[in-house]
Amino acid sequence: ADERARLREAGARVLTIDQLTGRAPPTDDYLCELGDEIDEKGDPPRVFLPDDDTPGTAFSRSLGDAVAESVGCVATPEIDEISVKEDDAVVVVASDGVWEFMTNQQVIDMVVEA
């Protein structure tokens, strides 16, 4: 599902900083596929209140953020519980900011090299 559409249905404005300040026209036409980079210039779409330029988060999940939650951001974390076994060598705790760009194997390789 398109997160921008879901957030707009909840009342959010979804704009880049350039769009917010009028330097670029508002658009939903990013011409991209899931996983493609759309903020090559470092100006990702952000979530704003309908009548205020806050909170300006560049993601649709913001733990504990009641303001962002009011316009559709998910403020409640997803929690998985696992048991650590004696033969587990490492435990990696990471957010989507890691898993969006790295595979499980890349993360393990990086940890082992450290």
N, C-alpha and C positions, 0 to 999 in steps of 0.2 A: 504494500500500500504506500501511497505517496504521503510522506510525513508533512509536507507543506500543506496539502489539502486537508489533512486531519487537523492540523493546528489552526488553519483558517476557520474551519467549521467550529472550533472551540472559541473563536473570537480573536485570535492572534493576527498580527500583521507579520508577514515573513518577507524581509527585505535585506539586501546587503547594505553596508554603510554608505556606499556610493549611491544606492537607490534612495536611502533614507534622506540623504543630504541633497538630492537632486542632481548629482553628478552623472547618474546613469538612469535610464528610464526603468520603471518597474516592469518586470517580466517574469513569467513562469516558464519560458521557453529556453531551458538550459541545454536542449539538444544533447542529452547524455543518457547513458545506460546506468543501471545500478552498479555502483562501485567506481564509476568514472569520477575524476577530479573536476569539480566545478568552480573551485576558488583558486585557480592558478595564480591570481594576483594577490592572494592572501585576504580576500574579501568574501567570506562565506555568507550564505543566507543566515539571517539572525531572527530570533523571535522577539517581537515587541508587543506591548499592550496596545489595544485599539486606539487609545487616546493619549499615549505617553511613550516616550522613547526609551522605556525600560522594559524588561531587564536586559535585552540585547544579547541573549545567550546564542551561541552558534551551534546549538544542539537541541534535541527535543527531549532530553532527559537531564534533569538538574536536581540532584538529591537534596531534599529538604527545602527546596525553593518554592515557597508558597505563592510568591508573585508569579513566577513562571508557570506554576501549576494551574493558576487561575485562567490561563489561556492555552491549556492543553499539554504543557510539558509534564512529563512523568516525574514526580518528586519522590516516589517510593522505589527503593532499590529492588532489583531482582537478586535474591539470595539463594545460593545453592549450598547445601551442606554435604561434605564428604568426610569420610574417615581417613586419616593419615595412617598408612601402613608402615610397618618396620622397614620394608625395602624401598620406600619412596625416598629418592635422593634429594628432591627439592620440592618446594611448594611455591607456585607463582600466583600471586594475587594481582590482577590487572583489570583495567577497565576496557571499554570498547576502543579507547584511544590507542591501545596496543593491538588488540585483536583485529581491528579494522585494517591494519597495515602489515601485520606479521602472522604467519602460520604458527600453529603449535610447535612444529619442529624448529622453526627459526628462533622462537623464544627459548626453547630448551637448548639449542646450540649456543645461543648467546649466553645463557646462564652457565653452561658448562665451561665456556671459554673464560668466564670472569674469574 
